[in-house]
Amino acid sequence: MRDLNAVLDATGWILQAANDVNDSYIVGYGLRGTVKRAFRADLASGKVVDLETIPDGGNSFAWGVDAHGD
């Protein structure tokens, strides 16, 4: 086990859970400000991408990822 906050470029995040992984990506959720947001981390670059929410959706979570990063 490794702390993703220490190994990824997670500036502005407190990553809390990794729920799925494939050859290219990790998905899960973390705190961005005061809201829980879904993220996708690119394993090649280490960049963390906010998967956002639906308008006025509040929290979001990512539970799975396919081979295309969806």
All heavy atoms as TSV, in Angstrom:
chain	resi	resn	atom	element	x	y	z
A	1	MET	N	N	0.834	-1.167	0.000
A	1	MET	CA	C	0.000	0.000	0.000
A	1	MET	C	C	0.885	1.239	0.000
A	1	MET	O	O	1.898	1.272	0.679
A	1	MET	CB	C	-0.869	0.028	1.242
A	1	MET	CG	C	-1.946	-0.967	1.221
A	1	MET	SD	S	-3.404	-0.039	0.856
A	1	MET	CE	C	-4.583	-0.927	1.755
A	2	ARG	N	N	0.416	2.240	-0.779
A	2	ARG	CA	C	1.120	3.520	-0.822
A	2	ARG	C	C	0.102	4.645	-0.759
A	2	ARG	O	O	-1.001	4.517	-1.261
A	2	ARG	CB	C	1.930	3.612	-2.103
A	2	ARG	CG	C	3.025	2.545	-2.112
A	2	ARG	CD	C	3.909	2.608	-3.280
A	2	ARG	NE	N	4.672	3.837	-3.281
A	2	ARG	CZ	C	5.410	4.209	-4.296
A	2	ARG	NH1	N	5.497	3.468	-5.366
A	2	ARG	NH2	N	6.076	5.339	-4.264
A	3	ASP	N	N	0.508	5.739	-0.156
A	3	ASP	CA	C	-0.346	6.920	-0.068
A	3	ASP	C	C	-0.322	7.624	-1.426
A	3	ASP	O	O	0.713	8.137	-1.846
A	3	ASP	CB	C	0.169	7.840	1.028
A	3	ASP	CG	C	-0.679	9.077	1.226
A	3	ASP	OD1	O	-1.599	9.341	0.407
A	3	ASP	OD2	O	-0.421	9.796	2.200
A	4	LEU	N	N	-1.456	7.629	-2.133
A	4	LEU	CA	C	-1.512	8.251	-3.458
A	4	LEU	C	C	-1.246	9.750	-3.405
A	4	LEU	O	O	-0.767	10.327	-4.376
A	4	LEU	CB	C	-2.862	7.989	-4.114
A	4	LEU	CG	C	-3.147	6.534	-4.475
A	4	LEU	CD1	C	-4.528	6.403	-5.091
A	4	LEU	CD2	C	-2.085	5.991	-5.413
A	5	ASN	N	N	-1.527	10.382	-2.280
A	5	ASN	CA	C	-1.238	11.811	-2.137
A	5	ASN	C	C	0.261	12.084	-2.253
A	5	ASN	O	O	0.659	13.170	-2.656
A	5	ASN	CB	C	-1.757	12.331	-0.796
A	5	ASN	CG	C	-3.262	12.291	-0.735
A	5	ASN	OD1	O	-3.929	13.097	-1.359
A	5	ASN	ND2	N	-3.793	11.333	0.006
A	6	ALA	N	N	1.082	11.101	-1.914
A	6	ALA	CA	C	2.529	11.281	-1.947
A	6	ALA	C	C	3.151	10.898	-3.293
A	6	ALA	O	O	4.228	11.378	-3.616
A	6	ALA	CB	C	3.177	10.449	-0.841
A	7	VAL	N	N	2.476	10.055	-4.078
A	7	VAL	CA	C	3.095	9.563	-5.320
A	7	VAL	C	C	2.482	10.153	-6.585
A	7	VAL	O	O	3.054	10.017	-7.659
A	7	VAL	CB	C	3.079	8.021	-5.392
A	7	VAL	CG1	C	3.913	7.426	-4.273
A	7	VAL	CG2	C	1.673	7.471	-5.377
A	8	LEU	N	N	1.325	10.807	-6.477
A	8	LEU	CA	C	0.687	11.424	-7.637
A	8	LEU	C	C	0.766	12.938	-7.552
A	8	LEU	O	O	0.991	13.503	-6.478
A	8	LEU	CB	C	-0.794	11.011	-7.709
A	8	LEU	CG	C	-1.073	9.535	-7.943
A	8	LEU	CD1	C	-2.571	9.257	-7.810
A	8	LEU	CD2	C	-0.565	9.092	-9.309
A	9	ASP	N	N	0.560	13.602	-8.674
A	9	ASP	CA	C	0.488	15.064	-8.718
A	9	ASP	C	C	-0.923	15.455	-8.300
A	9	ASP	O	O	-1.786	15.705	-9.137
A	9	ASP	CB	C	0.815	15.562	-10.120
A	9	ASP	CG	C	0.809	17.070	-10.214
A	9	ASP	OD1	O	0.662	17.746	-9.173
A	9	ASP	OD2	O	0.948	17.585	-11.338
A	10	ALA	N	N	-1.168	15.478	-6.983
A	10	ALA	CA	C	-2.505	15.672	-6.426
A	10	ALA	C	C	-2.653	17.036	-5.769
A	10	ALA	O	O	-3.346	17.176	-4.760
A	10	ALA	CB	C	-2.816	14.557	-5.428
A	11	THR	N	N	-2.040	18.060	-6.346
A	11	THR	CA	C	-2.122	19.404	-5.791
A	11	THR	C	C	-3.586	19.840	-5.697
A	11	THR	O	O	-4.330	19.736	-6.663
A	11	THR	CB	C	-1.343	20.390	-6.680
A	11	THR	OG1	O	0.002	19.941	-6.794
A	11	THR	CG2	C	-1.377	21.793	-6.097
A	12	GLY	N	N	-3.992	20.310	-4.526
A	12	GLY	CA	C	-5.368	20.750	-4.309
A	12	GLY	C	C	-6.313	19.641	-3.886
A	12	GLY	O	O	-7.499	19.877	-3.684
A	13	TRP	N	N	-5.808	18.435	-3.767
A	13	TRP	CA	C	-6.609	17.264	-3.401
A	13	TRP	C	C	-6.150	16.676	-2.080
A	13	TRP	O	O	-4.981	16.756	-1.730
A	13	TRP	CB	C	-6.431	16.154	-4.427
A	13	TRP	CG	C	-7.090	16.353	-5.735
A	13	TRP	CD1	C	-6.561	16.986	-6.826
A	13	TRP	CD2	C	-8.372	15.890	-6.121
A	13	TRP	NE1	N	-7.445	16.940	-7.861
A	13	TRP	CE2	C	-8.567	16.274	-7.454
A	13	TRP	CE3	C	-9.378	15.195	-5.461
A	13	TRP	CZ2	C	-9.730	15.975	-8.142
A	13	TRP	CZ3	C	-10.534	14.896	-6.151
A	13	TRP	CH2	C	-10.709	15.288	-7.473
A	14	ILE	N	N	-7.085	16.000	-1.412
A	14	ILE	CA	C	-6.766	15.015	-0.387
A	14	ILE	C	C	-7.439	13.739	-0.887
A	14	ILE	O	O	-8.661	13.574	-0.766
A	14	ILE	CB	C	-7.301	15.407	1.001
A	14	ILE	CG1	C	-6.670	16.714	1.458
A	14	ILE	CG2	C	-7.014	14.291	2.003
A	14	ILE	CD1	C	-7.264	17.276	2.733
A	15	LEU	N	N	-6.662	12.879	-1.554
A	15	LEU	CA	C	-7.210	11.646	-2.106
A	15	LEU	C	C	-7.552	10.712	-0.957
A	15	LEU	O	O	-6.751	10.508	-0.052
A	15	LEU	CB	C	-6.203	11.005	-3.060
A	15	LEU	CG	C	-5.760	11.898	-4.225
A	15	LEU	CD1	C	-4.727	11.170	-5.075
A	15	LEU	CD2	C	-6.939	12.342	-5.066
A	16	GLN	N	N	-8.759	10.148	-0.998
A	16	GLN	CA	C	-9.232	9.346	0.126
A	16	GLN	C	C	-9.422	7.879	-0.208
A	16	GLN	O	O	-9.267	7.045	0.672
A	16	GLN	CB	C	-10.552	9.917	0.637
A	16	GLN	CG	C	-10.392	11.309	1.205
A	16	GLN	CD	C	-11.692	11.850	1.727
A	16	GLN	OE1	O	-12.700	11.858	1.029
A	16	GLN	NE2	N	-11.674	12.305	2.963
A	17	ALA	N	N	-9.790	7.549	-1.444
A	17	ALA	CA	C	-10.045	6.148	-1.789
A	17	ALA	C	C	-9.729	5.893	-3.246
A	17	ALA	O	O	-10.051	6.703	-4.106
A	17	ALA	CB	C	-11.501	5.791	-1.520
A	18	ALA	N	N	-9.087	4.768	-3.493
A	18	ALA	CA	C	-8.876	4.275	-4.850
A	18	ALA	C	C	-9.788	3.066	-5.006
A	18	ALA	O	O	-9.667	2.095	-4.256
A	18	ALA	CB	C	-7.419	3.882	-5.053
A	19	ASN	N	N	-10.729	3.139	-5.942
A	19	ASN	CA	C	-11.737	2.091	-6.064
A	19	ASN	C	C	-11.517	1.122	-7.214
A	19	ASN	O	O	-12.071	0.027	-7.197
A	19	ASN	CB	C	-13.122	2.725	-6.191
A	19	ASN	CG	C	-13.502	3.452	-4.929
A	19	ASN	OD1	O	-13.219	2.991	-3.832
A	19	ASN	ND2	N	-14.108	4.615	-5.062
A	20	ASP	N	N	-10.738	1.507	-8.222
A	20	ASP	CA	C	-10.459	0.609	-9.345
A	20	ASP	C	C	-9.164	1.051	-10.005
A	20	ASP	O	O	-8.758	2.206	-9.899
A	20	ASP	CB	C	-11.606	0.632	-10.360
A	20	ASP	CG	C	-11.609	-0.560	-11.305
A	20	ASP	OD1	O	-10.879	-1.550	-11.050
A	20	ASP	OD2	O	-12.362	-0.530	-12.300
A	21	VAL	N	N	-8.527	0.117	-10.679
A	21	VAL	CA	C	-7.276	0.395	-11.379
A	21	VAL	C	C	-7.221	-0.491	-12.618
A	21	VAL	O	O	-7.777	-1.594	-12.630
A	21	VAL	CB	C	-6.055	0.151	-10.455
A	21	VAL	CG1	C	-5.935	-1.296	-10.046
A	21	VAL	CG2	C	-4.774	0.634	-11.096
A	22	ASN	N	N	-6.605	0.021	-13.688
A	22	ASN	CA	C	-6.298	-0.803	-14.846
A	22	ASN	C	C	-4.850	-0.516	-15.235
A	22	ASN	O	O	-4.098	0.034	-14.439
A	22	ASN	CB	C	-7.298	-0.576	-15.991
A	22	ASN	CG	C	-7.256	0.808	-16.583
A	22	ASN	OD1	O	-6.284	1.545	-16.443
A	22	ASN	ND2	N	-8.326	1.200	-17.253
A	23	ASP	N	N	-4.448	-0.856	-16.443
A	23	ASP	CA	C	-3.058	-0.651	-16.853
A	23	ASP	C	C	-2.665	0.822	-16.950
A	23	ASP	O	O	-1.482	1.147	-16.925
A	23	ASP	CB	C	-2.797	-1.312	-18.206
A	23	ASP	CG	C	-2.831	-2.829	-18.116
A	23	ASP	OD1	O	-2.638	-3.365	-17.013
A	23	ASP	OD2	O	-3.060	-3.471	-19.156
A	24	SER	N	N	-3.652	1.715	-17.080
A	24	SER	CA	C	-3.358	3.128	-17.321
A	24	SER	C	C	-3.864	4.088	-16.265
A	24	SER	O	O	-3.341	5.191	-16.144
A	24	SER	CB	C	-3.954	3.552	-18.663
A	24	SER	OG	O	-3.431	2.768	-19.708
A	25	TYR	N	N	-4.908	3.718	-15.520
A	25	TYR	CA	C	-5.585	4.678	-14.647
A	25	TYR	C	C	-5.939	4.088	-13.285
A	25	TYR	O	O	-6.144	2.885	-13.146
A	25	TYR	CB	C	-6.895	5.158	-15.280
A	25	TYR	CG	C	-6.717	5.801	-16.617
A	25	TYR	CD1	C	-7.026	5.110	-17.787
A	25	TYR	CD2	C	-6.226	7.098	-16.738
A	25	TYR	CE1	C	-6.859	5.690	-19.027
A	25	TYR	CE2	C	-6.053	7.689	-17.966
A	25	TYR	CZ	C	-6.368	6.982	-19.113
A	25	TYR	OH	O	-6.192	7.560	-20.345
A	26	ILE	N	N	-6.064	4.992	-12.323
A	26	ILE	CA	C	-6.668	4.704	-11.019
A	26	ILE	C	C	-7.857	5.646	-10.894
A	26	ILE	O	O	-7.752	6.824	-11.235
A	26	ILE	CB	C	-5.698	4.993	-9.861
A	26	ILE	CG1	C	-4.463	4.117	-9.943
A	26	ILE	CG2	C	-6.395	4.826	-8.510
A	26	ILE	CD1	C	-3.362	4.532	-8.974
A	27	VAL	N	N	-9.000	5.151	-10.413
A	27	VAL	CA	C	-10.139	6.025	-10.138
A	27	VAL	C	C	-10.564	5.860	-8.695
A	27	VAL	O	O	-10.372	4.818	-8.078
A	27	VAL	CB	C	-11.343	5.760	-11.080
A	27	VAL	CG1	C	-10.980	6.057	-12.514
A	27	VAL	CG2	C	-11.881	4.349	-10.925
A	28	GLY	N	N	-11.157	6.927	-8.172
A	28	GLY	CA	C	-11.627	6.922	-6.803
A	28	GLY	C	C	-12.230	8.266	-6.460
A	28	GLY	O	O	-12.778	8.945	-7.328
A	29	TYR	N	N	-12.090	8.666	-5.194
A	29	TYR	CA	C	-12.617	9.962	-4.785
A	29	TYR	C	C	-11.716	10.562	-3.709
A	29	TYR	O	O	-10.926	9.877	-3.073
A	29	TYR	CB	C	-14.059	9.872	-4.293
A	29	TYR	CG	C	-14.245	9.002	-3.075
A	29	TYR	CD1	C	-14.151	9.533	-1.800
A	29	TYR	CD2	C	-14.536	7.651	-3.199
A	29	TYR	CE1	C	-14.322	8.745	-0.679
A	29	TYR	CE2	C	-14.714	6.846	-2.095
A	29	TYR	CZ	C	-14.600	7.405	-0.828
A	29	TYR	OH	O	-14.761	6.614	0.273
A	30	GLY	N	N	-11.871	11.863	-3.567
A	30	GLY	CA	C	-11.111	12.587	-2.558
A	30	GLY	C	C	-11.741	13.943	-2.312
A	30	GLY	O	O	-12.726	14.309	-2.951
A	31	LEU	N	N	-11.156	14.665	-1.398
A	31	LEU	CA	C	-11.650	16.002	-1.090
A	31	LEU	C	C	-10.955	17.018	-1.985
A	31	LEU	O	O	-9.735	17.019	-2.117
A	31	LEU	CB	C	-11.379	16.364	0.363
A	31	LEU	CG	C	-12.283	15.735	1.401
A	31	LEU	CD1	C	-11.801	16.118	2.794
A	31	LEU	CD2	C	-13.716	16.153	1.197
A	32	ARG	N	N	-11.756	17.850	-2.591
A	32	ARG	CA	C	-11.254	19.000	-3.340
A	32	ARG	C	C	-11.979	20.188	-2.741
A	32	ARG	O	O	-13.167	20.387	-2.985
A	32	ARG	CB	C	-11.550	18.849	-4.813
A	32	ARG	CG	C	-10.915	19.941	-5.622
A	32	ARG	CD	C	-10.386	19.406	-6.898
A	32	ARG	NE	N	-9.529	20.429	-7.474
A	32	ARG	CZ	C	-9.119	20.431	-8.690
A	32	ARG	NH1	N	-9.462	19.447	-9.479
A	32	ARG	NH2	N	-8.358	21.375	-9.131
A	33	GLY	N	N	-11.286	20.932	-1.919
A	33	GLY	CA	C	-11.959	21.934	-1.100
A	33	GLY	C	C	-12.711	21.195	-0.009
A	33	GLY	O	O	-12.143	20.387	0.704
A	34	THR	N	N	-13.999	21.433	0.070
A	34	THR	CA	C	-14.817	20.754	1.085
A	34	THR	C	C	-15.773	19.740	0.485
A	34	THR	O	O	-16.628	19.199	1.178
A	34	THR	CB	C	-15.639	21.790	1.876
A	34	THR	OG1	O	-16.494	22.489	0.967
A	34	THR	CG2	C	-14.736	22.775	2.604
A	35	VAL	N	N	-15.639	19.457	-0.818
A	35	VAL	CA	C	-16.564	18.563	-1.522
A	35	VAL	C	C	-15.834	17.292	-1.940
A	35	VAL	O	O	-14.700	17.341	-2.403
A	35	VAL	CB	C	-17.141	19.269	-2.778
A	35	VAL	CG1	C	-18.083	18.356	-3.532
A	35	VAL	CG2	C	-17.835	20.555	-2.385
A	36	LYS	N	N	-16.490	16.143	-1.758
A	36	LYS	CA	C	-15.940	14.884	-2.260
A	36	LYS	C	C	-16.131	14.843	-3.764
A	36	LYS	O	O	-17.238	15.044	-4.261
A	36	LYS	CB	C	-16.618	13.690	-1.615
A	36	LYS	CG	C	-16.198	13.511	-0.190
A	36	LYS	CD	C	-16.646	12.172	0.341
A	36	LYS	CE	C	-16.427	12.155	1.831
A	36	LYS	NZ	N	-15.426	11.259	2.262
A	37	ARG	N	N	-15.027	14.592	-4.494
A	37	ARG	CA	C	-15.070	14.596	-5.953
A	37	ARG	C	C	-14.440	13.327	-6.489
A	37	ARG	O	O	-13.462	12.813	-5.933
A	37	ARG	CB	C	-14.276	15.794	-6.495
A	37	ARG	CG	C	-14.773	17.142	-6.045
A	37	ARG	CD	C	-16.169	17.458	-6.524
A	37	ARG	NE	N	-16.236	17.686	-7.939
A	37	ARG	CZ	C	-16.278	18.871	-8.514
A	37	ARG	NH1	N	-16.276	19.959	-7.766
A	37	ARG	NH2	N	-16.345	18.980	-9.811
A	38	ALA	N	N	-14.988	12.834	-7.590
A	38	ALA	CA	C	-14.408	11.696	-8.288
A	38	ALA	C	C	-13.135	12.143	-8.992
A	38	ALA	O	O	-13.051	13.260	-9.495
A	38	ALA	CB	C	-15.402	11.154	-9.312
A	39	PHE	N	N	-12.137	11.247	-9.032
A	39	PHE	CA	C	-10.906	11.553	-9.758
A	39	PHE	C	C	-10.495	10.371	-10.628
A	39	PHE	O	O	-10.891	9.241	-10.403
A	39	PHE	CB	C	-9.756	11.917	-8.812
A	39	PHE	CG	C	-9.167	10.748	-8.056
A	39	PHE	CD1	C	-8.183	9.943	-8.631
A	39	PHE	CD2	C	-9.581	10.456	-6.771
A	39	PHE	CE1	C	-7.640	8.872	-7.942
A	39	PHE	CE2	C	-9.042	9.393	-6.068
A	39	PHE	CZ	C	-8.072	8.595	-6.657
A	40	ARG	N	N	-9.686	10.694	-11.634
A	40	ARG	CA	C	-8.996	9.681	-12.435
A	40	ARG	C	C	-7.537	10.103	-12.482
A	40	ARG	O	O	-7.226	11.237	-12.844
A	40	ARG	CB	C	-9.554	9.605	-13.848
A	40	ARG	CG	C	-8.836	8.549	-14.699
A	40	ARG	CD	C	-9.359	8.479	-16.100
A	40	ARG	NE	N	-9.016	9.731	-16.775
A	40	ARG	CZ	C	-9.734	10.256	-17.759
A	40	ARG	NH1	N	-10.835	9.678	-18.180
A	40	ARG	NH2	N	-9.360	11.385	-18.320
A	41	ALA	N	N	-6.654	9.208	-12.082
A	41	ALA	CA	C	-5.223	9.477	-12.104
A	41	ALA	C	C	-4.587	8.698	-13.245
A	41	ALA	O	O	-4.830	7.506	-13.398
A	41	ALA	CB	C	-4.587	9.077	-10.780
A	42	ASP	N	N	-3.800	9.389	-14.045
A	42	ASP	CA	C	-3.070	8.780	-15.151
A	42	ASP	C	C	-1.766	8.214	-14.598
A	42	ASP	O	O	-0.950	8.959	-14.067
A	42	ASP	CB	C	-2.807	9.843	-16.217
A	42	ASP	CG	C	-2.149	9.294	-17.448
A	42	ASP	OD1	O	-1.105	8.611	-17.319
A	42	ASP	OD2	O	-2.659	9.554	-18.549
A	43	LEU	N	N	-1.576	6.909	-14.718
A	43	LEU	CA	C	-0.385	6.293	-14.136
A	43	LEU	C	C	0.901	6.706	-14.848
A	43	LEU	O	O	1.955	6.763	-14.227
A	43	LEU	CB	C	-0.525	4.766	-14.155
A	43	LEU	CG	C	-1.630	4.222	-13.249
A	43	LEU	CD1	C	-1.785	2.724	-13.442
A	43	LEU	CD2	C	-1.346	4.557	-11.801
A	44	ALA	N	N	0.826	7.005	-16.145
A	44	ALA	CA	C	2.022	7.398	-16.893
A	44	ALA	C	C	2.523	8.783	-16.477
A	44	ALA	O	O	3.720	8.982	-16.289
A	44	ALA	CB	C	1.744	7.363	-18.391
A	45	SER	N	N	1.601	9.733	-16.318
A	45	SER	CA	C	2.005	11.104	-16.007
A	45	SER	C	C	1.906	11.442	-14.518
A	45	SER	O	O	2.513	12.402	-14.065
A	45	SER	CB	C	1.136	12.100	-16.788
A	45	SER	OG	O	-0.200	12.084	-16.297
A	46	GLY	N	N	1.085	10.690	-13.778
A	46	GLY	CA	C	0.861	10.989	-12.370
A	46	GLY	C	C	-0.142	12.100	-12.135
A	46	GLY	O	O	-0.400	12.486	-10.999
A	47	LYS	N	N	-0.742	12.621	-13.202
A	47	LYS	CA	C	-1.713	13.721	-13.091
A	47	LYS	C	C	-3.059	13.198	-12.583
A	47	LYS	O	O	-3.529	12.146	-12.999
A	47	LYS	CB	C	-1.929	14.400	-14.433
A	47	LYS	CG	C	-0.683	15.034	-15.004
A	47	LYS	CD	C	-0.324	16.289	-14.257
A	47	LYS	CE	C	0.888	16.929	-14.903
A	47	LYS	NZ	N	1.447	17.970	-14.111
A	48	VAL	N	N	-3.682	13.981	-11.716
A	48	VAL	CA	C	-5.008	13.676	-11.187
A	48	VAL	C	C	-6.007	14.612	-11.849
A	48	VAL	O	O	-5.820	15.835	-11.851
A	48	VAL	CB	C	-5.042	13.844	-9.649
A	48	VAL	CG1	C	-6.443	13.641	-9.110
A	48	VAL	CG2	C	-4.065	12.874	-8.999
A	49	VAL	N	N	-7.075	14.046	-12.419
A	49	VAL	CA	C	-8.103	14.808	-13.125
A	49	VAL	C	C	-9.399	14.748	-12.329
A	49	VAL	O	O	-9.829	13.668	-11.915
A	49	VAL	CB	C	-8.330	14.235	-14.543
A	49	VAL	CG1	C	-9.479	14.930	-15.236
A	49	VAL	CG2	C	-7.067	14.320	-15.358
A	50	ASP	N	N	-10.017	15.895	-12.121
A	50	ASP	CA	C	-11.320	16.000	-11.462
A	50	ASP	C	C	-12.392	15.563	-12.460
A	50	ASP	O	O	-12.514	16.140	-13.534
A	50	ASP	CB	C	-11.552	17.445	-11.033
A	50	ASP	CG	C	-12.793	17.649	-10.197
A	50	ASP	OD1	O	-13.693	16.785	-10.207
A	50	ASP	OD2	O	-12.868	18.688	-9.538
A	51	LEU	N	N	-13.163	14.533	-12.137
A	51	LEU	CA	C	-14.225	14.058	-13.020
A	51	LEU	C	C	-15.515	14.852	-12.849
A	51	LEU	O	O	-16.498	14.574	-13.518
A	51	LEU	CB	C	-14.474	12.560	-12.808
A	51	LEU	CG	C	-13.270	11.681	-13.151
A	51	LEU	CD1	C	-13.605	10.218	-12.908
A	51	LEU	CD2	C	-12.818	11.896	-14.580
A	52	GLU	N	N	-15.486	15.822	-11.960
A	52	GLU	CA	C	-16.561	16.792	-11.762
A	52	GLU	C	C	-17.870	16.126	-11.338
A	52	GLU	O	O	-17.902	14.977	-10.954
A	52	GLU	CB	C	-16.718	17.661	-13.003
A	52	GLU	CG	C	-15.397	18.346	-13.351
A	52	GLU	CD	C	-15.522	19.404	-14.404
A	52	GLU	OE1	O	-16.653	19.786	-14.757
A	52	GLU	OE2	O	-14.478	19.874	-14.861
A	53	THR	N	N	-18.953	16.899	-11.367
A	53	THR	CA	C	-20.280	16.415	-10.976
A	53	THR	C	C	-21.294	16.928	-11.991
A	53	THR	O	O	-20.989	17.776	-12.822
A	53	THR	CB	C	-20.693	16.939	-9.588
A	53	THR	OG1	O	-20.838	18.355	-9.657
A	53	THR	CG2	C	-19.695	16.583	-8.518
A	54	ILE	N	N	-22.505	16.419	-11.882
A	54	ILE	CA	C	-23.580	17.012	-12.657
A	54	ILE	C	C	-23.882	18.381	-12.051
A	54	ILE	O	O	-23.548	18.623	-10.884
A	54	ILE	CB	C	-24.838	16.110	-12.671
A	54	ILE	CG1	C	-25.344	15.860	-11.250
A	54	ILE	CG2	C	-24.553	14.803	-13.379
A	54	ILE	CD1	C	-26.664	15.141	-11.197
A	55	PRO	N	N	-24.484	19.311	-12.796
A	55	PRO	CA	C	-24.765	20.636	-12.224
A	55	PRO	C	C	-25.526	20.533	-10.902
A	55	PRO	O	O	-26.499	19.785	-10.798
A	55	PRO	CB	C	-25.609	21.309	-13.304
A	55	PRO	CG	C	-25.171	20.652	-14.572
A	55	PRO	CD	C	-24.899	19.207	-14.187
A	56	ASP	N	N	-25.058	21.259	-9.913
A	56	ASP	CA	C	-25.628	21.245	-8.555
A	56	ASP	C	C	-25.632	19.849	-7.951
A	56	ASP	O	O	-26.464	19.542	-7.102
A	56	ASP	CB	C	-27.043	21.829	-8.551
A	56	ASP	CG	C	-27.059	23.268	-9.035
A	56	ASP	OD1	O	-26.136	24.017	-8.663
A	56	ASP	OD2	O	-27.972	23.632	-9.782
A	57	GLY	N	N	-24.689	19.005	-8.388
A	57	GLY	CA	C	-24.673	17.610	-7.958
A	57	GLY	C	C	-24.015	17.349	-6.629
A	57	GLY	O	O	-24.192	16.295	-6.055
A	58	GLY	N	N	-23.213	18.280	-6.133
A	58	GLY	CA	C	-22.555	18.055	-4.851
A	58	GLY	C	C	-21.413	17.070	-4.977
A	58	GLY	O	O	-20.515	17.251	-5.788
A	59	ASN	N	N	-21.440	16.001	-4.207
A	59	ASN	CA	C	-20.381	15.004	-4.197
A	59	ASN	C	C	-20.437	14.121	-5.435
A	59	ASN	O	O	-21.498	13.921	-6.029
A	59	ASN	CB	C	-20.498	14.118	-2.961
A	59	ASN	CG	C	-20.296	14.885	-1.677
A	59	ASN	OD1	O	-19.561	15.864	-1.625
A	59	ASN	ND2	N	-20.953	14.452	-0.619
A	60	SER	N	N	-19.275	13.561	-5.805
A	60	SER	CA	C	-19.228	12.557	-6.866
A	60	SER	C	C	-18.204	11.499	-6.482
A	60	SER	O	O	-17.293	11.753	-5.701
A	60	SER	CB	C	-18.881	13.189	-8.218
A	60	SER	OG	O	-17.590	13.761	-8.201
A	61	PHE	N	N	-18.363	10.298	-7.021
A	61	PHE	CA	C	-17.519	9.167	-6.702
A	61	PHE	C	C	-17.238	8.381	-7.981
A	61	PHE	O	O	-18.122	8.271	-8.829
A	61	PHE	CB	C	-18.207	8.231	-5.702
A	61	PHE	CG	C	-18.601	8.913	-4.428
A	61	PHE	CD1	C	-19.825	9.543	-4.305
A	61	PHE	CD2	C	-17.730	8.952	-3.351
A	61	PHE	CE1	C	-20.194	10.194	-3.139
A	61	PHE	CE2	C	-18.088	9.600	-2.180
A	61	PHE	CZ	C	-19.323	10.217	-2.066
A	62	ALA	N	N	-16.044	7.842	-8.127
A	62	ALA	CA	C	-15.725	6.967	-9.254
A	62	ALA	C	C	-15.506	5.563	-8.703
A	62	ALA	O	O	-14.691	5.364	-7.802
A	62	ALA	CB	C	-14.480	7.457	-9.980
A	63	TRP	N	N	-16.236	4.591	-9.246
A	63	TRP	CA	C	-16.171	3.228	-8.722
A	63	TRP	C	C	-15.470	2.264	-9.667
A	63	TRP	O	O	-15.008	1.215	-9.235
A	63	TRP	CB	C	-17.585	2.715	-8.418
A	63	TRP	CG	C	-18.242	3.521	-7.356
A	63	TRP	CD1	C	-19.254	4.420	-7.517
A	63	TRP	CD2	C	-17.916	3.548	-5.965
A	63	TRP	NE1	N	-19.579	5.009	-6.319
A	63	TRP	CE2	C	-18.779	4.485	-5.352
A	63	TRP	CE3	C	-16.987	2.893	-5.186
A	63	TRP	CZ2	C	-18.720	4.749	-3.994
A	63	TRP	CZ3	C	-16.946	3.158	-3.821
A	63	TRP	CH2	C	-17.813	4.080	-3.245
A	64	GLY	N	N	-15.416	2.577	-10.965
A	64	GLY	CA	C	-14.790	1.655	-11.911
A	64	GLY	C	C	-14.222	2.396	-13.099
A	64	GLY	O	O	-14.612	3.530	-13.393
A	65	VAL	N	N	-13.294	1.743	-13.804
A	65	VAL	CA	C	-12.663	2.320	-14.980
A	65	VAL	C	C	-12.474	1.217	-16.011
A	65	VAL	O	O	-12.126	0.092	-15.669
A	65	VAL	CB	C	-11.317	3.012	-14.636
A	65	VAL	CG1	C	-10.297	2.040	-14.075
A	65	VAL	CG2	C	-10.760	3.761	-15.821
A	66	ASP	N	N	-12.746	1.543	-17.281
A	66	ASP	CA	C	-12.535	0.559	-18.337
A	66	ASP	C	C	-11.204	0.821	-19.035
A	66	ASP	O	O	-10.439	1.708	-18.658
A	66	ASP	CB	C	-13.707	0.537	-19.329
A	66	ASP	CG	C	-13.861	1.802	-20.145
A	66	ASP	OD1	O	-12.930	2.629	-20.183
A	66	ASP	OD2	O	-14.924	1.974	-20.764
A	67	ALA	N	N	-10.916	0.058	-20.076
A	67	ALA	CA	C	-9.631	0.157	-20.788
A	67	ALA	C	C	-9.422	1.500	-21.457
A	67	ALA	O	O	-8.299	1.890	-21.746
A	67	ALA	CB	C	-9.518	-0.965	-21.810
A	68	HIS	N	N	-10.515	2.259	-21.688
A	68	HIS	CA	C	-10.435	3.573	-22.343
A	68	HIS	C	C	-10.366	4.726	-21.345
A	68	HIS	O	O	-10.305	5.884	-21.737
A	68	HIS	CB	C	-11.634	3.779	-23.264
A	68	HIS	CG	C	-11.770	2.695	-24.270
A	68	HIS	ND1	N	-10.967	2.601	-25.392
A	68	HIS	CD2	C	-12.600	1.635	-24.327
A	68	HIS	CE1	C	-11.302	1.543	-26.085
A	68	HIS	NE2	N	-12.281	0.945	-25.467
A	69	GLY	N	N	-10.412	4.406	-20.055
A	69	GLY	CA	C	-10.364	5.451	-19.029
A	69	GLY	C	C	-11.723	6.003	-18.670
A	69	GLY	O	O	-11.822	6.973	-17.930
A	70	ASP	N	N	-12.784	5.375	-19.171
A	70	ASP	CA	C	-14.151	5.800	-18.854
A	70	ASP	C	C	-14.663	5.120	-17.600
A	70	ASP	O	O	-14.301	4.017	-17.303
A	70	ASP	CB	C	-15.108	5.491	-20.003
A	70	ASP	CG	C	-14.735	6.249	-21.269
A	70	ASP	OD1	O	-14.269	7.392	-21.166
A	70	ASP	OD2	O	-14.934	5.680	-22.349
